[in-house]
Amino acid sequence: MKITDVRAHHIRIPYDAGPASFRQGASAIAALDMVIVEVSTDSGLTGWGDAFAYVCPKTTCSAVTEMIAPQARGLEVTDIAAAMEQIQRNLHLFGRYGITMFAISALDIALWDLVGKQKRMPLHALLGGARRTKIPAYASLMRIGTPELVGSECARAVKSGYGAIKLHETTVPAVEAARQAIGPNVPIMVDMNCPLDGPAAIRFAHDCKAAAPMFLEEPIWPPEDFATLAEVRRKGGLDIAAGENACTVHQFRQMMNAGAVSHAQPSVTKVGGVTEFQRVAQLADQLGVNIIPHSPYFGPGFLATLHLMAVRDEGMIEAFFMKRPACLWAGRADADANGDIAVPQGPGLGYEPDREVMERYRVRD
């Protein structure tokens, strides 16, 4: 099976996140921008990948078109790990992290989808076999800010079936409001998106300890300052999660060896795809670090994450808490009334994206 073409599709689906007002830099995220990568082969099979692209879809599309497609055309789909290693080597001059690795991740996911289809096996079977048929999801709330609204949204998420909540808040009153709204037994995670220095992060950890967060996620800037992150973990008295901004197992090894995290958060659309995610997970298991992946997206990367968590005995999956008018998977990857998401059982990633939805929400530049 040989790759004949690689094509990037920019899909933008609007959403309604209630009172959330999340911002990334100067740009408000008003829609779900996805870069879905279609890999065609001479066998007639098509593989689907997913490159991280929240506020950079045009850049990510260019990376796929200009860097990944020329590397992939003519490639025999056999040894995925060896092929991805060579492509990483070929493209290392353009950076080992960020956009380059996002595009590489998409190709890797698509290759695993292709091999699963060729062998008529779901991805989780290729990875050693599923241990779970459903993965518990936690509701990942976008940033709200106002404590009263944080509390009401948390209560709404729990009422809808979710058994755990992630906040994207940076104030102690917001964290306390969440805990007060949902009681003592629902886990709360606090994703801060890298705003603080070490001493401020330690103070924040102490100040919100009464609300009993499961962990603080990325409390410090810069995120790759693993020595300071380890200090926050030691002195703050709370578990620490990080890794959504990390790429390749090598950066995760630095993080874990520094003792910076209790929970590692590889993102399959950023880290280097399924291949690199598995390497991170194996390292985490060796070092006694929990895996709780970054996965607030809706494309093939989310399906890949379901499979990657299905081969593990425990761990949750992150799901954005929002309404949207369309879904690539006809709602089959949504949480059920108990907050669980079924693991796809079809070959490869398990589902084919709805072409009509892709066309309806395609961005044509």
PLY file of the C-alpha trace (Angstrom):
ply
format ascii 1.0
element vertex 365
property float x
property float y
property float z
element edge 364
property int vertex1
property int vertex2
end_header
0.00 0.00 0.00
1.61 3.21 -1.22
0.61 6.81 -0.44
-0.49 8.70 -3.54
-1.62 12.00 -2.05
-1.98 14.01 1.16
-4.59 16.73 1.44
-5.38 19.15 4.29
-9.01 20.19 4.89
-9.72 23.29 6.96
-13.05 22.74 8.71
-14.68 25.39 10.92
-17.71 24.46 13.01
-19.27 27.14 15.26
-20.13 26.33 18.85
-22.06 27.58 21.85
-20.20 27.35 25.15
-22.68 29.38 27.15
-21.01 32.04 29.29
-17.46 31.01 28.39
-15.16 33.74 27.12
-11.98 31.81 26.42
-9.22 33.69 24.60
-5.90 32.56 23.17
-3.60 35.51 22.76
-5.42 38.31 20.92
-7.81 36.03 19.07
-11.13 34.86 20.45
-11.88 31.26 19.59
-15.34 31.67 18.10
-15.43 28.39 16.18
-13.81 24.97 16.20
-11.07 25.14 13.60
-9.88 21.71 12.53
-7.25 20.64 10.03
-8.31 17.18 8.90
-5.69 15.40 6.82
-6.77 12.94 4.13
-4.17 10.39 3.02
-4.96 8.53 -0.22
-3.32 5.29 -1.32
-2.98 3.17 -4.43
-5.02 0.45 -2.70
-8.10 2.67 -2.65
-8.02 2.98 1.15
-8.10 6.44 2.73
-6.62 7.33 6.11
-7.64 10.31 8.23
-5.41 12.39 10.48
-5.77 15.48 12.62
-3.33 18.37 13.14
-3.73 20.78 16.04
-4.96 24.12 14.69
-7.04 26.14 17.16
-5.98 29.62 16.00
-3.48 28.68 13.32
-5.40 26.61 10.74
-3.91 28.28 7.66
-0.39 27.81 9.00
-1.04 24.19 9.87
-2.55 23.55 6.43
0.56 25.05 4.84
2.80 22.81 6.94
0.88 19.74 5.80
0.95 20.82 2.15
4.52 22.09 1.97
6.36 19.79 4.39
4.37 16.62 5.00
2.83 15.86 1.59
6.18 15.81 -0.28
7.64 13.51 2.38
4.66 11.16 2.30
3.89 10.73 -1.41
5.26 7.41 -2.61
5.75 6.12 0.95
5.02 2.43 1.47
2.77 2.06 4.53
4.52 -0.73 6.40
6.65 0.18 9.43
4.97 3.32 10.77
7.49 3.95 13.54
10.44 3.79 11.14
8.70 6.01 8.60
7.84 8.65 11.18
11.36 8.58 12.60
12.74 9.28 9.14
10.27 12.08 8.50
11.11 13.67 11.85
14.78 13.53 10.88
14.10 14.98 7.44
12.13 17.90 8.88
14.11 18.65 12.03
15.55 21.85 10.52
12.07 23.37 10.73
11.72 22.69 14.45
11.11 19.70 16.67
8.03 21.22 18.26
5.01 23.32 17.36
3.52 23.47 13.87
5.96 21.02 12.30
5.10 18.36 14.84
1.37 19.12 14.59
1.54 18.29 10.89
3.64 15.17 11.52
1.06 14.07 14.10
-1.70 14.20 11.50
0.21 11.96 9.10
0.99 9.44 11.83
-2.66 9.20 12.89
-3.69 8.69 9.26
-1.10 5.93 8.78
-2.45 4.02 11.77
-5.97 4.45 10.38
-4.79 3.01 7.06
-3.06 0.00 8.61
-6.14 -0.76 10.69
-8.31 -0.65 7.59
-5.87 -2.77 5.61
-5.86 -5.42 8.37
-9.57 -4.94 9.13
-8.75 -4.26 12.77
-9.61 -1.34 15.03
-6.70 0.79 16.17
-6.93 -0.49 19.73
-6.39 -4.05 18.46
-3.23 -2.92 16.65
-2.03 -1.42 19.94
-2.43 -4.63 21.91
-6.15 -4.97 22.53
-8.82 -2.96 24.31
-9.25 -3.32 28.05
-12.28 -1.03 28.07
-15.20 -0.48 25.71
-16.11 2.93 27.16
-13.92 5.74 28.42
-15.15 8.10 31.14
-15.10 11.67 29.91
-14.67 14.80 31.95
-16.30 18.08 30.98
-13.67 20.59 29.94
-15.19 24.05 30.45
-13.81 26.98 28.54
-12.76 30.01 30.56
-15.67 31.88 32.18
-14.15 34.10 34.89
-17.19 35.03 36.97
-17.38 32.66 39.97
-21.19 32.48 39.98
-21.26 31.47 36.33
-18.44 28.98 36.88
-20.50 27.33 39.58
-23.67 27.16 37.51
-21.86 25.69 34.48
-20.19 23.05 36.66
-23.55 22.09 38.11
-25.02 21.89 34.60
-22.18 19.62 33.43
-22.63 17.26 36.37
-26.39 17.17 35.81
-25.78 16.18 32.19
-23.83 13.10 33.33
-20.16 14.07 33.58
-18.40 12.69 36.62
-15.48 15.14 36.63
-14.87 18.76 35.65
-11.95 20.72 34.28
-11.87 24.46 34.82
-9.83 26.92 32.78
-9.69 29.47 35.56
-6.91 31.40 37.27
-8.59 32.76 40.41
-9.20 31.07 43.73
-12.83 32.32 43.99
-13.66 30.61 40.69
-12.21 27.31 41.92
-14.03 27.62 45.23
-17.30 28.38 43.44
-16.94 25.23 41.37
-16.39 23.09 44.45
-19.32 24.65 46.29
-21.60 24.07 43.30
-20.89 20.37 42.79
-20.05 19.14 46.27
-17.04 17.25 47.63
-17.15 14.07 45.57
-16.79 15.26 41.97
-13.14 15.65 40.88
-12.11 19.12 39.76
-9.06 19.85 37.62
-7.72 23.40 37.20
-6.05 24.24 33.88
-4.31 27.60 34.17
-2.64 27.86 30.74
0.77 29.01 32.02
0.12 32.43 33.67
2.31 32.47 36.80
5.88 32.38 38.01
6.95 29.75 40.51
6.28 31.61 43.79
2.85 32.79 42.60
1.94 29.27 41.52
2.91 27.90 44.92
0.74 30.53 46.63
-2.16 29.71 44.32
-1.85 26.01 45.12
-1.98 26.70 48.85
-4.86 29.16 48.50
-7.13 26.76 46.61
-6.17 23.61 48.52
-9.45 23.64 50.45
-11.29 23.12 47.16
-9.26 19.91 46.70
-8.34 20.08 43.01
-7.27 16.77 41.54
-4.36 18.71 40.02
-3.20 22.09 38.78
-2.44 22.03 35.08
0.30 24.16 33.55
0.41 26.80 36.30
3.72 28.41 35.26
5.36 30.29 32.44
7.28 29.11 30.50
5.74 25.63 30.30
9.10 23.99 29.57
10.64 25.24 32.84
10.43 21.80 34.36
12.69 22.61 37.33
10.32 25.35 38.51
7.29 23.16 37.80
8.84 20.46 40.00
9.33 23.04 42.75
5.67 24.02 42.53
4.74 20.38 42.83
6.97 19.90 45.89
6.04 23.08 47.72
2.47 23.68 46.57
1.01 20.54 48.08
-1.05 19.64 45.00
-0.53 17.26 42.11
0.64 18.85 38.87
-0.31 18.05 35.28
1.39 19.24 32.09
2.28 18.13 28.61
-0.26 19.48 26.14
2.46 21.84 24.90
5.13 19.15 24.80
6.15 17.25 21.68
8.00 13.93 21.33
8.87 11.47 24.06
12.17 13.27 24.57
10.56 16.38 26.03
8.28 14.24 28.20
11.33 12.38 29.47
12.88 15.67 30.57
9.63 16.62 32.29
9.25 13.32 34.11
12.89 12.99 35.09
12.66 16.44 36.68
9.78 15.20 38.85
7.63 17.98 37.42
4.35 16.10 36.98
2.11 13.55 38.60
-0.06 13.51 35.46
1.35 13.65 31.92
-0.89 15.03 29.18
0.23 14.07 25.69
-1.95 15.42 22.89
-2.08 13.01 19.96
-2.50 15.92 17.51
0.63 17.65 18.85
3.01 15.12 20.34
3.80 13.23 17.14
0.69 11.13 16.67
-0.21 7.66 17.91
3.37 6.42 17.66
4.81 9.12 19.90
1.85 9.04 22.29
2.48 5.35 22.89
6.13 6.05 23.67
5.11 8.69 26.19
2.60 6.35 27.79
5.18 3.56 28.10
7.66 5.95 29.71
5.01 7.23 32.11
4.15 3.68 33.15
7.81 2.97 33.84
8.16 6.09 35.99
4.84 5.86 37.82
3.26 8.92 36.17
-0.45 8.99 35.33
-1.62 9.53 31.75
-4.54 11.92 31.27
-4.44 13.05 27.65
-5.15 16.48 26.23
-8.01 15.93 23.79
-10.47 18.85 23.55
-11.00 18.48 19.84
-13.53 16.82 17.56
-11.64 15.36 14.61
-9.81 12.05 14.03
-7.45 12.88 16.89
-10.29 12.46 19.35
-11.09 9.01 17.98
-7.40 8.09 18.17
-7.35 9.18 21.82
-10.31 6.93 22.60
-8.40 3.97 21.19
-5.21 4.94 23.04
-7.10 5.09 26.34
-8.98 1.87 25.59
-5.74 -0.12 25.84
-5.15 1.27 29.34
-6.83 0.10 32.53
-7.69 3.58 33.75
-7.74 7.24 32.84
-10.29 9.72 31.49
-10.67 11.59 28.24
-11.11 15.36 27.95
-14.25 16.55 26.15
-15.18 20.18 25.52
-18.46 21.10 27.23
-20.31 22.92 24.47
-23.03 22.66 21.87
-22.27 22.54 18.15
-24.54 22.31 15.10
-22.77 19.40 13.42
-20.46 16.47 14.12
-18.10 14.59 11.82
-19.07 11.31 13.48
-22.88 11.66 13.66
-22.73 12.02 17.44
-21.15 8.61 17.99
-18.15 10.12 19.80
-20.27 12.14 22.25
-20.62 11.34 25.94
-23.66 9.32 26.96
-25.97 10.01 29.91
-23.38 8.53 32.26
-20.53 10.67 30.94
-18.90 7.78 29.06
-17.81 7.66 25.42
-17.92 4.40 23.48
-14.68 3.19 21.91
-15.12 2.75 18.13
-15.02 -0.88 17.00
-14.68 -0.48 13.24
-11.36 -0.87 11.38
-8.73 1.82 11.87
-10.11 4.78 13.78
-13.52 3.14 13.56
-15.60 5.82 11.88
-15.44 7.69 8.58
-15.98 11.45 8.71
-19.24 12.75 7.29
-18.26 14.21 3.92
-21.39 16.32 3.79
-20.50 17.96 7.11
-16.96 18.53 5.85
-18.24 20.27 2.74
-20.78 22.35 4.61
-18.19 23.69 7.05
-15.14 23.77 4.79
-13.15 27.00 4.75
-12.17 27.89 1.21
-9.31 30.36 1.18
0 1
1 2
2 3
3 4
4 5
5 6
6 7
7 8
8 9
9 10
10 11
11 12
12 13
13 14
14 15
15 16
16 17
17 18
18 19
19 20
20 21
21 22
22 23
23 24
24 25
25 26
26 27
27 28
28 29
29 30
30 31
31 32
32 33
33 34
34 35
35 36
36 37
37 38
38 39
39 40
40 41
41 42
42 43
43 44
44 45
45 46
46 47
47 48
48 49
49 50
50 51
51 52
52 53
53 54
54 55
55 56
56 57
57 58
58 59
59 60
60 61
61 62
62 63
63 64
64 65
65 66
66 67
67 68
68 69
69 70
70 71
71 72
72 73
73 74
74 75
75 76
76 77
77 78
78 79
79 80
80 81
81 82
82 83
83 84
84 85
85 86
86 87
87 88
88 89
89 90
90 91
91 92
92 93
93 94
94 95
95 96
96 97
97 98
98 99
99 100
100 101
101 102
102 103
103 104
104 105
105 106
106 107
107 108
108 109
109 110
110 111
111 112
112 113
113 114
114 115
115 116
116 117
117 118
118 119
119 120
120 121
121 122
122 123
123 124
124 125
125 126
126 127
127 128
128 129
129 130
130 131
131 132
132 133
133 134
134 135
135 136
136 137
137 138
138 139
139 140
140 141
141 142
142 143
143 144
144 145
145 146
146 147
147 148
148 149
149 150
150 151
151 152
152 153
153 154
154 155
155 156
156 157
157 158
158 159
159 160
160 161
161 162
162 163
163 164
164 165
165 166
166 167
167 168
168 169
169 170
170 171
171 172
172 173
173 174
174 175
175 176
176 177
177 178
178 179
179 180
180 181
181 182
182 183
183 184
184 185
185 186
186 187
187 188
188 189
189 190
190 191
191 192
192 193
193 194
194 195
195 196
196 197
197 198
198 199
199 200
200 201
201 202
202 203
203 204
204 205
205 206
206 207
207 208
208 209
209 210
210 211
211 212
212 213
213 214
214 215
215 216
216 217
217 218
218 219
219 220
220 221
221 222
222 223
223 224
224 225
225 226
226 227
227 228
228 229
229 230
230 231
231 232
232 233
233 234
234 235
235 236
236 237
237 238
238 239
239 240
240 241
241 242
242 243
243 244
244 245
245 246
246 247
247 248
248 249
249 250
250 251
251 252
252 253
253 254
254 255
255 256
256 257
257 258
258 259
259 260
260 261
261 262
262 263
263 264
264 265
265 266
266 267
267 268
268 269
269 270
270 271
271 272
272 273
273 274
274 275
275 276
276 277
277 278
278 279
279 280
280 281
281 282
282 283
283 284
284 285
285 286
286 287
287 288
288 289
289 290
290 291
291 292
292 293
293 294
294 295
295 296
296 297
297 298
298 299
299 300
300 301
301 302
302 303
303 304
304 305
305 306
306 307
307 308
308 309
309 310
310 311
311 312
312 313
313 314
314 315
315 316
316 317
317 318
318 319
319 320
320 321
321 322
322 323
323 324
324 325
325 326
326 327
327 328
328 329
329 330
330 331
331 332
332 333
333 334
334 335
335 336
336 337
337 338
338 339
339 340
340 341
341 342
342 343
343 344
344 345
345 346
346 347
347 348
348 349
349 350
350 351
351 352
352 353
353 354
354 355
355 356
356 357
357 358
358 359
359 360
360 361
361 362
362 363
363 364
